[in-house]
Amino acid sequence: MNLAFITHADCLKHSNGAHHPENAARLEAITDMLIARGLDPWLTHLDAPLATREDLALAHSERMIELVFEHAPMEGTVNLDGDTAMTPYTLPAALRAAGSGMAAVDWVLQQAERRAFCAIRPPGHHASRTRPAGFCIFNNIAIAALHALERHGLERVAIIDFDVHHGDGTEAIVAGDERVLFCSSFQHPFYPSSGIPPLAANCLPVGLPAGTDGTRWRAAVSEAWFERLQAHAPQLILISAGFDAHREDDMANFALSEDDYTWITQQLIQQANLSAGGRIVSMLEGGYETPALARSVYAHLRCLNDD
């Protein structure tokens, strides 16, 4: 079993409020699909640990960390912005989400050909060094990447973000760090109205208009990413796996399918096999139409497990 599935029950308890699209049903749908399709027994199940303040400081300022802890309520709800809320259950969930990526890095680096998927919430890629934003508390993928670089001594990693919303927080954290190649695709113009132009030469944005289908998306990311990825030769590939570019997801206006997520996963596996001993860490970001999300995650994990 070379694929770890990392999650925690705490991630089910976080709530952004009634009728919010980022809700616990997302994780429940993924789990149900993996069981129904028979993949679950083939996964190595691991609990996400709690990140410490020292861990969070890999990617966030001391003041930002203090802000989150100070605003964590004992009861009721505190709104950090128009999209992001905290309840008494949010801080543990966010610490598990941040901890999951580090645990995934630790696990995959123990042995070649290992991969991991973190089924966690809240997501992370809009959280910047100085503030939570856009459903995100801490930047889970940036913490994982910097954990690999600073604590495991890797020299080069790549972050691939195919969420339909630009991972502005991640880009702001890693821009200019030549150890990290940040490849992102997203609807543009669209929330959060960033990504074009890139902040630094190590950031490779693919901003595409509403209505983009799989054929156009595959051509654009192939042209923008793959030659630079091969030249960078990452020793670990990390994926901000947002599935809200799916044609059934009404949070945006792309028209991707499960086949497109299979294709990009296969491309990243090829690069991981060339330069990273096959090692990949994937972390859930967006995806809000739960049947489409569950099918897309299954397609993604089937590739990670079988190849």
N, C-alpha and C positions, 0 to 999 in steps of 0.2 A: 504494500500500500504506500505509494509515493506521494499521495495528495492528502494534506491535512485540511480539515474543515474546522475553523476556529470561531467560536461564538461564546455567548454567555447569556444566561437567563436575565441578567440585569438589563441587557439591551432591549428586552421586550417591554420593560416597565417605563422607559422614557416616553413622555407624551408632549407633543406640541399643541395639544388642544383638540377638541372635538372637530371631526371632519377635515383634519389636516392631512395632506397627502403623504407626508413622511410619518408613517405610523407602524405599529408592531405587526400589522397584517402582512407587511412586506416580508419580514423574516419567516413568519409562519407559512406563507405561500411557498417560499423557497424550500423550507424543510419538507413540507408535504409533497412537493414535486420530486425531490430527490428520493423520498421513500417510495412514492408511486412508480417511479421509473426504474427502481432497483439499483440506484447508484449509491445510496446511503451506506450499505454494508461494506463498500469498498473504500470508504474514507477513513482516515485516522482522525478521530474526534478529540479535540483539545479545548479546554476552557481558556478563555481570554483572561490574562491576569490584569490587575489594576496597575496602571502607569503611576509613577511617582512624580512629584514636582520636578525632580531632577531630570526625569525622562522628558517631561513636557518642555523643559527649558532647552532641549535640543532644537526646537523649532519656534518657541514662543518667548516673548519678553516676560520678565518677572512681573511687571505690572499687569499684563494680560492674564497671567495665571492667577494672580491675586484677585483680579476683577471677577473671574469665573467663580472662584471659591467664595468670595464675598457675596455674590449674588445668588448662590445656591440656597433655595428657600427650605425652611423646615416644614412649611405647608403652603398650599396654594401654588400660584404660578407667577413667575417673574419673566417679563419679556425683555430679551436682550436687544432685539430689533423687531421689525415688522414680521419677520419670518421665523425667528428663532426664540424658543421659550425654554425655561427651566422649571421643573417641578422638583419635589424632594428626591425623585428617582433619577434625575438627569445626570448629576455629577458622577454617580457610580457607573452609569451606562457610558458616559463619555470617557471615563478613565479606563473602562474595559475596552472600548473601541480603540483608544490610543495604545493600550497595552497589547492588543491583539496583533498589531503589525510588528511590534518588536519580537513577540513570541514566534510569529511566523518566520521572521528573519533568522532568529536563533535556530529554529527547527530545520529550515531548508539548508542553512550553511553547515549543518552537521554532516551532510552526505550529498554526493552528486545525485542529480535527477530528481531531487525533491521539489515539490511545489506546495503552495498553501493558498487557501481562500479564506478570507475573513468575512463572515456574515455578521456584520455589526451595524449598529446605529447608536447615536447619530453619525451621519457621514462627516467628511472632513475637508474637502478640497477648497471650500470657500473661506475657511478660517485662515487669517493671515498671522503674521508674527505678533500683531498687536491687538487683534479683535476677532471674536466669533462673528459669523455671518451666514446667511443663506442656509438655514437648518443645521449648520455645522458649529461645533463647540471647539474642538481641537483638530489640528490638521494631522489626521492619522497617517496618511501616506508620507508626508514630509518627515514626521517623527521616525517612521520605519526606515526611510532612506538614510537619514542622518545617523540613526543607530547603527546601520550597516557600515557606514563610512567611519564614524568616530570611534565606535566601540569594537567593531570587528576588523577594522583596518582595511576595508576594501578601498580601492582607488577610483573605481568608476562604477556608477549605477545609471540606470535609465528609468524614468517614470513615464508611463504611457497612460494618458487620460482621455478616454473616449466618451465620457459623459457629454450630453448635449449642451450643458452649460460649461463655460470656460472655467477651468480650475485656477481662478485668479489668486486665491490664497497660496496655493502651492507654487505658482510661478513667482509670486512676490518673495517667497521664502528662499527659493533655489536660484533665482536669477543671478547670473554672474558667477555661480559656483561651477567651475568647469569640470568638477567630478561628476556632475549630474547633467544628463541630457533629458530635457523635459519636452515630450512630444504630446501635443494636445489637439483634439478636434472638437468642434463645437459649432452650434448655430450662431451666425453673426449677421446683422446686429441682433442681440438678444441679451437677457440677463447673464452676467452682470456688466455687460457693455465694456468688455476688456478683451485683451488678447491680441488685438491688431492696433499698432505694431507690437512686436514682442518686446519685453523689457531688457533682454540681453541675447547674445549670440547663442547661448546654450538652450534657448527656448525656441521650439519649432511649432508655431501655431498653424492650424488648418481651420480657418473660419469659413463656413459655407452657408449659403442662404437657406431660408425656409423652403421646404419641399425637396431637399436633397435626398436622393435615394441611394441604395447600396452601391450601384454601379459608379455613380459620381464620387461617392465617399471613398470607395476602395481606390480609385484612380488618384484622388487627391492625397490621401495619406501615403500611398505607395511612393509618389513623387517626392513628397516633403520629408518623409521619415527614414526610409529603409537604408538609403546609402549612408546617411549620417549615423544611423544606429550601428551599421556594420563597422564604420570607421571608429566609432566610440568604443566598440567592443566591451559593453557593460559586463561586469562580473556578477551582476544580479539585475533582473528585470522586475520592476514593481508596476502594478497596474491599478490605476484608479478606475475601477470597473463600474461605470454608470450606464444603466441600460435604458435611460429615458429618451434616447434617440430612436427607439422602436416606433414603428408606424402606428401602433395602437396606443401609445402613450400621449395623452393630451396635454402634458406639461410643456410640450414643445412641438415643432413642426417638421421633424425629420421623418424619413420613411425607411429606416433600417429594419432588418428581420433577424431571426435567430441564425440564419445562414451567414449573415454578415459578422455576427459575433463569433461564429465558428471560424470564419476565415481569418479575422484579425488575431484570434487566439493561436491559430496554426502558424501564422507569420511570426508571432512573438516567440513561440516555441522553437521555431527554426533558428532564430537569433540566439535564444538562450542556449540551445544546444551547441552553437558555434563558439560562444564566448563566456558562458556563465555556468558550464556544467549542467545545463538544463534547468537551473534554479529560477523559479518565478514565485513572487508573492503578489496576490491579487486581493484588493480590498473593495468592498461594496461601497458605491457612492449613491447615485440616483437610480430611478426606476420606480414608477408609481402606479402603473396599471398592473395590478398584481399577477394576473394570469400571464401576461407578456413577460413580466419580470421573471417569474418562476421558470418559464420555458427558456428564456435567454440565459439565465444563470445555469440551468441544466446543460445547455449546449456548450457554454464556456467551460464548465467543470468536466464534462465528458471528454473534451479535448485535452484538458490539463491532466486528466487521469489516464487516458488511453495512449497518448503519443509517447 
